[in-house]
């Protein structure tokens, strides 16, 4: 697929920002690894050969009786008894980190939270769970939550801003007053109150945060539509009989997307930090979920276990820094002054 000359200049401007360009590749690498977290950190083997047959516990559930055990329940592969049964007639291929986010290590050399060692590279939390495994799964949840929220809030915000800016008049006035009132509410406190009324989960939190996050792009899109609605090409489209929806989303919206795209990495940052704050305060994901905010809270409650707070802080700082650098590079890529300068 060949890029248009305009997009080629934008890509060149993006690559010219070395900090943002390399941040993009580092972020994609980290996200790709965590996206397949089950193959990196898991308390089930990736592959088992037993009595001449192959099994993949990472994809399917097998009872203990399948390997000569006594119970019909799911096999616990970290159990010495089950491991002995399997290794007597075959072998097991384990992932790099033989712990999942909820696996409790009962063979710690010190009481939990235990410091980093050769078994638990980043140590364990106050329940004996591997910190590195929880970071990998927590990174994935944070990014997927942020991306989903950014996408949905952008769709709603762009649509609302387009309606305001294109139609103007009383429509713009009423919607603007509503946004001013809705946006003046203490968002974090309202999220805490609503999250305390029900048992929160991924989708419930997403809906709650979507109620307020959609306003981030409204003003940008509204300004672009107010500016473009009286341009000659819009008047020409109206004269040719094009409908309002066609003009808004086929002719005006592509011009408004330039300013919109530059804001999206920063909206993603805000979504991740809000989820982390809710998890830190105990109003986020359900207890036991892999969460960077929950890990930060454990670091606060266990000041003697410095590896908890340091690990969570470093991962969050790295993630948010990479996204900020990517956002700066995207802003440079869509900067019309730089595009015109390169064109000349």
C-alpha positions as CSV (number, residue, x, y, z in Angstrom):
1,X,0.0,0.0,0.0
2,X,1.5,3.2,-1.2
3,X,1.1,6.4,0.9
4,X,-0.1,9.6,-0.7
5,X,2.5,12.4,-1.0
6,X,0.9,14.2,2.0
7,X,1.0,11.1,4.2
8,X,4.6,10.4,3.1
9,X,5.5,13.9,4.4
10,X,3.7,13.3,7.6
11,X,5.5,10.0,8.1
12,X,8.8,11.7,7.4
13,X,8.0,14.3,10.0
14,X,7.1,11.6,12.5
15,X,10.4,9.7,11.9
16,X,12.3,13.0,12.2
17,X,11.2,13.1,15.8
18,X,13.7,10.3,16.9
19,X,12.4,10.3,20.4
20,X,8.8,9.6,19.4
21,X,9.8,7.2,16.6
22,X,11.8,4.9,18.9
23,X,9.2,5.3,21.6
24,X,6.6,3.9,19.2
25,X,8.7,0.8,18.5
26,X,9.5,0.2,22.2
27,X,5.9,0.6,23.1
28,X,4.7,-1.8,20.4
29,X,7.3,-4.3,21.5
30,X,6.2,-4.2,25.1
31,X,2.5,-4.3,24.1
32,X,3.1,-7.2,21.8
33,X,4.8,-9.2,24.6
34,X,2.0,-8.4,27.1
35,X,-0.7,-9.1,24.6
36,X,0.4,-12.7,24.6
37,X,0.9,-12.8,28.3
38,X,-0.4,-16.3,28.7
39,X,2.6,-17.5,26.6
40,X,5.1,-15.5,28.7
41,X,3.8,-15.9,32.3
42,X,1.6,-18.8,33.1
43,X,1.3,-21.5,35.8
44,X,0.4,-24.0,33.1
45,X,2.9,-25.5,30.6
46,X,2.8,-24.5,27.0
47,X,3.2,-28.0,25.8
48,X,3.1,-31.5,27.5
49,X,4.2,-34.8,26.0
50,X,2.7,-37.6,28.1
51,X,2.6,-41.3,27.1
52,X,3.2,-40.5,23.5
53,X,0.5,-37.9,23.2
54,X,0.8,-34.1,23.2
55,X,-1.3,-31.6,25.2
56,X,-1.4,-27.8,25.3
57,X,-2.7,-26.7,28.7
58,X,-2.4,-23.1,27.6
59,X,-5.3,-23.6,25.2
60,X,-7.3,-26.4,26.9
61,X,-8.2,-27.7,30.4
62,X,-7.2,-31.2,31.2
63,X,-8.3,-33.2,34.3
64,X,-5.7,-34.7,36.6
65,X,-6.9,-38.2,35.6
66,X,-5.6,-37.6,32.1
67,X,-2.1,-37.9,33.5
68,X,-2.7,-40.8,35.8
69,X,-4.0,-38.7,38.8
70,X,-6.9,-39.4,41.1
71,X,-9.2,-36.3,40.7
72,X,-11.4,-35.2,37.8
73,X,-10.7,-31.6,38.5
74,X,-8.2,-29.5,36.5
75,X,-4.7,-30.6,36.9
76,X,-2.4,-28.4,39.0
77,X,0.8,-28.6,37.1
78,X,2.9,-26.9,39.8
79,X,1.8,-29.6,42.2
80,X,4.9,-31.9,42.8
81,X,2.6,-35.0,42.6
82,X,1.2,-34.0,39.2
83,X,4.7,-33.0,37.9
84,X,6.1,-36.4,39.0
85,X,3.3,-38.2,37.2
86,X,3.9,-36.3,33.9
87,X,7.7,-36.5,34.0
88,X,7.6,-40.2,34.6
89,X,6.2,-40.7,31.1
90,X,7.1,-37.5,29.3
91,X,8.0,-33.8,29.7
92,X,6.6,-30.3,30.1
93,X,7.6,-27.1,28.3
94,X,7.1,-24.2,30.7
95,X,6.8,-20.5,29.7
96,X,9.6,-18.1,30.6
97,X,7.8,-17.1,33.9
98,X,6.1,-20.2,35.4
99,X,3.6,-18.0,37.3
100,X,0.3,-16.4,36.3
101,X,-1.0,-13.2,37.8
102,X,-3.0,-15.0,40.5
103,X,-0.5,-17.9,41.2
104,X,0.5,-18.0,44.9
105,X,4.0,-19.3,45.5
106,X,3.8,-21.5,48.6
107,X,7.5,-22.3,48.6
108,X,8.9,-18.9,49.5
109,X,12.2,-18.6,51.3
110,X,10.9,-15.6,53.3
111,X,7.4,-14.5,54.4
112,X,5.4,-12.6,51.7
113,X,6.1,-10.0,50.4
114,X,9.4,-11.7,49.6
115,X,12.3,-9.9,47.8
116,X,13.5,-10.6,44.3
117,X,15.3,-13.9,43.8
118,X,16.0,-16.4,41.0
119,X,12.4,-17.8,41.3
120,X,10.5,-14.5,41.5
121,X,12.6,-12.0,39.6
122,X,10.7,-8.9,40.8
123,X,9.8,-10.5,44.2
124,X,6.3,-11.3,45.4
125,X,3.5,-9.2,46.8
126,X,1.9,-9.5,50.2
127,X,-0.1,-12.6,49.0
128,X,2.8,-14.4,47.6
129,X,2.0,-13.7,43.9
130,X,4.8,-13.1,41.4
131,X,5.2,-9.3,40.8
132,X,6.6,-9.6,37.3
133,X,3.6,-11.7,36.2
134,X,1.2,-9.2,37.6
135,X,3.0,-6.4,35.9
136,X,2.8,-8.1,32.5
137,X,-0.9,-8.8,32.9
138,X,-1.5,-5.4,34.4
139,X,0.3,-3.6,31.6
140,X,-2.0,-5.4,29.1
141,X,-5.2,-4.5,30.9
142,X,-4.2,-0.9,31.3
143,X,-3.3,-0.4,27.6
144,X,-6.4,-2.3,26.3
145,X,-8.6,-0.3,28.7
146,X,-7.0,2.9,27.6
147,X,-7.3,2.1,23.9
148,X,-10.9,1.0,24.2
149,X,-11.9,4.1,26.2
150,X,-10.0,6.4,23.8
151,X,-11.6,4.9,20.8
152,X,-15.2,5.1,22.2
153,X,-14.8,8.5,23.7
154,X,-13.3,9.8,20.4
155,X,-16.3,8.5,18.4
156,X,-18.8,10.2,20.7
157,X,-16.7,13.4,21.1
158,X,-16.2,13.8,17.4
159,X,-19.9,13.2,16.6
160,X,-20.9,15.8,19.3
161,X,-18.4,18.4,18.2
162,X,-19.4,17.9,14.5
163,X,-23.1,18.5,15.3
164,X,-22.3,21.6,17.4
165,X,-19.9,23.2,14.9
166,X,-21.8,22.3,11.7
167,X,-25.3,23.4,12.7
168,X,-24.3,26.2,15.1
169,X,-27.1,28.4,16.4
170,X,-29.4,27.1,19.2
171,X,-28.0,23.6,18.8
172,X,-24.5,24.8,19.5
173,X,-25.7,27.0,22.4
174,X,-27.7,24.3,24.2
175,X,-25.0,21.6,23.7
176,X,-22.3,24.0,24.9
177,X,-24.2,24.9,28.1
178,X,-24.7,21.1,28.8
179,X,-21.0,20.4,28.3
180,X,-20.0,23.2,30.6
181,X,-22.3,21.9,33.3
182,X,-21.4,18.2,32.8
183,X,-17.7,19.0,32.5
184,X,-17.7,21.1,35.7
185,X,-18.6,18.0,37.9
186,X,-15.8,16.5,40.0
187,X,-15.2,13.4,37.8
188,X,-13.0,11.4,40.1
189,X,-15.4,11.8,43.1
190,X,-18.4,10.8,41.0
191,X,-16.5,7.8,39.6
192,X,-15.6,6.7,43.2
193,X,-19.3,7.1,44.3
194,X,-20.7,5.2,41.4
195,X,-18.0,2.5,41.6
196,X,-18.8,2.0,45.3
197,X,-22.5,1.3,44.5
198,X,-21.8,-1.8,42.4
199,X,-19.1,-4.4,42.0
200,X,-16.9,-2.9,39.3
201,X,-15.5,-4.8,36.4
202,X,-13.7,-3.9,33.2
203,X,-16.8,-3.0,31.2
204,X,-18.6,-1.3,34.0
205,X,-15.6,1.0,34.7
206,X,-15.4,1.6,30.9
207,X,-19.0,2.8,30.8
208,X,-18.6,5.0,33.9
209,X,-15.5,6.7,32.6
210,X,-17.0,7.0,29.1
211,X,-19.7,9.2,30.6
212,X,-17.1,12.0,31.1
213,X,-14.1,11.3,28.9
214,X,-16.0,11.9,25.6
215,X,-15.8,15.7,26.2
216,X,-12.0,15.8,25.6
217,X,-12.3,16.2,21.8
218,X,-15.6,18.1,21.5
219,X,-14.1,21.6,21.6
220,X,-11.4,20.8,19.0
221,X,-13.8,19.3,16.5
222,X,-16.4,22.0,17.1
223,X,-13.8,24.7,16.3
224,X,-12.8,23.0,13.1
225,X,-16.4,22.6,12.0
226,X,-17.3,26.2,12.8
227,X,-14.3,27.3,10.7
228,X,-15.0,25.0,7.8
229,X,-18.8,25.1,7.5
230,X,-18.7,28.4,5.4
231,X,-15.8,27.3,3.1
232,X,-16.5,27.3,-0.6
233,X,-16.3,23.5,-1.0
234,X,-19.0,23.1,1.7
235,X,-21.3,25.6,-0.1
236,X,-20.6,23.9,-3.4
237,X,-21.6,20.5,-1.9
238,X,-24.8,22.0,-0.5
239,X,-25.5,23.6,-4.0
240,X,-25.1,20.1,-5.6
241,X,-27.7,18.7,-3.2
242,X,-25.4,16.8,-0.8
243,X,-27.0,16.0,2.5
244,X,-25.8,17.4,5.9
245,X,-24.5,14.0,7.1
246,X,-22.6,13.5,3.8
247,X,-21.0,17.0,4.0
248,X,-20.2,16.6,7.7
249,X,-18.4,13.2,7.6
250,X,-17.2,13.0,4.0
251,X,-16.0,16.6,3.4
252,X,-15.5,18.4,6.7
253,X,-14.5,15.6,9.1
254,X,-11.2,14.7,7.3
255,X,-9.9,18.2,7.9
256,X,-11.0,18.1,11.5
257,X,-9.2,14.7,12.1
258,X,-5.8,16.4,11.8
259,X,-6.3,18.2,15.1
260,X,-8.1,15.3,16.6
261,X,-5.4,12.7,16.0
262,X,-2.8,14.9,17.8
263,X,-4.8,14.7,21.0
264,X,-5.5,11.0,21.0
265,X,-2.2,9.8,22.6
266,X,-2.8,12.3,25.5
267,X,-6.3,11.0,26.0
268,X,-4.9,7.5,26.2
269,X,-2.5,8.7,28.8
270,X,-5.4,10.2,30.8
271,X,-7.4,7.0,30.6
272,X,-4.6,4.9,31.9
273,X,-3.8,7.2,34.8
274,X,-7.5,7.4,35.8
275,X,-7.8,3.6,35.9
276,X,-4.6,3.5,37.9
277,X,-5.9,6.0,40.4
278,X,-9.2,4.1,40.9
279,X,-7.3,0.9,41.4
280,X,-5.0,2.6,43.9
281,X,-8.0,3.9,45.9
282,X,-9.7,0.5,45.8
283,X,-12.6,1.5,43.5
284,X,-11.2,0.0,40.2
285,X,-11.0,-3.5,38.9
286,X,-12.3,-6.4,41.1
287,X,-10.0,-7.6,43.9
288,X,-7.3,-10.0,42.6
289,X,-7.2,-8.5,39.1
290,X,-3.7,-7.7,37.8
291,X,-3.5,-3.9,38.3
292,X,-0.7,-1.4,38.4
293,X,-2.7,0.8,40.7
294,X,-3.3,-2.1,43.1
295,X,0.5,-2.8,43.1
296,X,1.2,0.8,43.9
297,X,-1.2,0.5,46.8
298,X,0.6,-2.6,48.1
299,X,3.9,-0.6,47.9
300,X,2.3,2.1,50.0
301,X,1.1,-0.4,52.6
302,X,4.4,-2.4,52.7
303,X,7.1,0.3,52.8
304,X,9.6,-2.3,53.8
305,X,9.1,-4.1,50.5
306,X,10.6,-1.4,48.3
307,X,10.4,-3.6,45.2
308,X,6.6,-3.3,45.0
309,X,6.4,0.5,44.7
310,X,9.6,0.8,42.6
311,X,8.4,-1.8,40.1
312,X,4.9,-0.3,39.7
313,X,6.3,3.2,39.5
314,X,9.0,2.4,36.9
315,X,6.5,0.5,34.7
316,X,3.9,3.3,34.8
317,X,6.6,6.0,34.3
318,X,7.9,4.1,31.3
319,X,4.5,3.5,29.8
320,X,3.3,7.1,30.1
321,X,6.6,8.6,29.0
322,X,6.6,6.5,25.8
323,X,3.0,7.6,25.1
324,X,3.8,11.3,25.7
325,X,6.8,11.0,23.3
326,X,4.6,9.3,20.7
327,X,2.0,12.0,21.1
328,X,4.7,14.7,20.5
329,X,5.8,12.9,17.3
330,X,2.2,12.7,16.1
331,X,1.7,16.4,16.7
332,X,4.8,17.1,14.6
333,X,3.6,14.8,11.9
334,X,0.4,16.7,11.5
335,X,1.8,20.2,12.0
336,X,0.8,22.0,8.8
337,X,3.8,24.4,9.1
338,X,6.3,21.5,9.0
339,X,4.4,19.8,6.2
340,X,4.4,23.0,4.1
341,X,8.1,23.5,4.9
342,X,9.0,20.1,3.7
343,X,6.9,20.5,0.6
344,X,8.8,23.6,-0.3
